[in-house]
Amino acid sequence: MSPSLRASTVAKSENSKASLGIVYEWMKDAEAGLANSQYNLGMAYFLRSGGFPRSKKKALYWLEKAALQGHESAAWVCEMMYERVKI
């Protein structure tokens, strides 16, 4: 394996570990009631990011929790989901 390919593989592995750590923090903080983490988790489910499967139901669950706490972006996304996406 060439040095540049090896470095690229290590970087991807490290990014995956960092992403998993962030996702774990979002989940923990979302369960604790932190609106920003609820929003991030909802968007991860909606956009299939961070290794999450796409789930409109789970996305809406977390986004609604954030919106009920006054998170404006979450409220806007919920509104768009209700208007444009069949849930």
C-alpha positions in Angstrom: 0.0 0.0 0.0 1.4 3.4 -1.0 2.1 5.9 1.8 -0.6 8.3 0.4 -3.2 5.6 0.2 -2.3 4.4 3.8 -2.6 8.0 5.0 -5.9 8.4 3.3 -7.2 5.1 4.8 -6.1 6.2 8.3 -7.7 9.6 7.9 -11.0 8.0 6.8 -10.9 5.7 9.8 -10.2 8.6 12.2 -13.0 10.6 10.6 -15.4 7.7 11.1 -14.4 7.4 14.8 -14.8 11.2 15.3 -18.2 11.0 13.5 -19.3 8.2 15.8 -18.2 10.1 18.8 -20.2 13.2 17.7 -23.3 11.0 17.0 -23.0 9.4 20.4 -22.9 12.9 22.0 -25.9 14.0 20.1 -27.9 11.0 21.1 -26.9 11.4 24.8 -27.6 15.1 24.8 -30.9 14.7 22.8 -32.1 12.2 25.4 -31.2 14.7 28.1 -33.4 17.3 26.4 -30.9 19.6 24.7 -32.6 21.2 21.7 -29.6 21.6 19.5 -28.7 17.9 19.8 -32.3 17.0 19.1 -32.2 19.1 16.0 -28.9 17.6 14.9 -30.1 14.1 15.5 -33.4 14.8 13.6 -31.5 16.2 10.7 -29.1 13.2 10.7 -32.1 10.9 10.3 -33.7 13.1 7.7 -30.6 13.5 5.6 -29.0 10.1 6.2 -25.9 11.6 7.6 -23.6 10.4 10.2 -24.3 6.8 9.2 -28.0 7.1 10.1 -30.6 5.3 8.0 -33.1 7.7 6.6 -36.2 7.7 8.8 -38.7 10.5 8.4 -40.6 9.2 11.5 -37.5 9.4 13.8 -36.4 12.7 12.2 -39.8 14.3 12.9 -39.7 12.9 16.5 -36.5 14.6 17.3 -37.2 17.8 15.3 -40.6 18.2 17.1 -38.9 17.9 20.5 -36.4 20.6 19.5 -39.1 22.8 18.0 -41.2 22.6 21.2 -38.3 24.1 23.0 -38.2 27.1 20.7 -35.5 25.9 18.2 -36.5 27.9 15.2 -34.7 25.9 12.6 -36.3 22.7 13.9 -39.7 24.4 13.8 -39.1 25.4 10.2 -38.0 22.0 9.1 -41.0 20.4 10.8 -43.3 22.8 8.9 -41.6 21.9 5.6 -41.9 18.2 6.4 -45.6 18.6 7.1 -46.2 20.6 3.9 -44.0 18.7 1.5 -43.1 15.3 2.7 -45.6 12.5 3.2 -44.9 11.2 6.7 
